[in-house]
Amino acid sequence: MFLILPLVLLACGGAAGWLTWRIETKAVNRRHLRRPDMPAGMTRRTFERAERRRRKLSRLGKTMFFALLGAGAGFLFLMLLPRR
C-alpha cells in the first residue's frame, strides 16, 4: 500500500494535468473573431503578444491546479476502496 499511494497520485495528477494542458494549448494562439479593444498607444502586434503571454501563464496555472485536483481525486478514490 505504501508504494501504491504515490503511484496512483502521480498517475491521476499527471493525467489531469496533461489533459488540461492539451485543452488550454488550443486557446493560446486563438484570435478573437471581432477586433478587440486595444489600449491607446499599443499596436496590434504587441497587444497579441501580451494576450498570448497572459494565456500561457493562465494555462500553466490551470494545469497545476487541475493536476493537484486530480491527485486529490486519486487519493479520495484510494480511501474509498474497501480494505482487508
C-alpha positions in Angstrom: 0.0 0.0 0.0 2.9 2.3 0.7 4.2 2.2 -2.9 0.7 2.3 -4.5 -0.3 5.6 -3.0 2.4 7.7 -4.7 2.0 5.9 -8.0 -1.8 6.5 -8.0 -1.4 10.1 -7.0 1.2 10.6 -9.8 -0.9 8.9 -12.4 -4.1 10.7 -11.6 -2.4 14.1 -11.2 -0.4 13.5 -14.4 -3.4 12.5 -16.4 -5.4 15.6 -15.2 -2.5 17.9 -15.8 -1.8 16.5 -19.3 -5.5 16.7 -20.3 -5.7 20.3 -19.1 -2.5 21.3 -20.9 -3.9 19.8 -24.1 -7.2 21.7 -23.8 -5.6 25.0 -22.9 -2.9 24.9 -25.6 -5.6 25.2 -28.2 -6.7 28.5 -26.8 -3.2 30.1 -26.7 -2.9 31.1 -30.4 -6.6 31.6 -31.0 -7.6 35.1 -32.2 -10.7 37.0 -31.5 -13.5 36.8 -34.1 -14.1 40.5 -33.8 -11.5 43.1 -33.3 -10.7 43.6 -29.6 -10.5 47.0 -28.0 -6.8 47.7 -27.7 -5.3 50.2 -25.2 -4.2 53.5 -26.6 -0.7 53.6 -27.9 -0.4 49.8 -28.4 0.0 48.2 -31.7 -2.0 45.1 -32.7 1.2 43.0 -32.7 2.2 44.0 -29.1 -1.4 43.5 -28.0 -1.5 40.0 -29.4 1.9 39.2 -27.8 0.7 40.3 -24.4 -2.5 38.3 -24.9 -0.6 35.2 -25.8 1.6 35.6 -22.8 -1.4 36.1 -20.5 -3.0 32.9 -21.9 0.3 30.9 -21.5 0.5 31.9 -17.8 -3.1 31.1 -17.4 -2.6 27.7 -19.0 0.3 27.0 -16.5 -1.8 27.9 -13.5 -4.8 25.9 -14.6 -2.6 22.9 -15.4 -1.1 23.0 -11.9 -4.5 23.4 -10.3 -6.1 20.5 -12.1 -3.0 18.3 -11.5 -3.4 18.9 -7.8 -7.2 18.3 -8.1 -6.6 15.0 -10.0 -4.1 13.9 -7.3 -6.7 14.7 -4.6 -9.3 12.7 -6.6 -6.9 9.8 -6.8 -6.3 10.0 -3.0 -10.1 10.1 -2.4 -10.5 7.1 -4.7 -7.9 5.1 -2.7 -9.5 6.0 0.6 -12.9 4.8 -0.6 -11.7 1.4 -1.7 -12.5 -1.3 0.9 -9.6 -2.5 2.9 -8.9 -6.0 4.2 
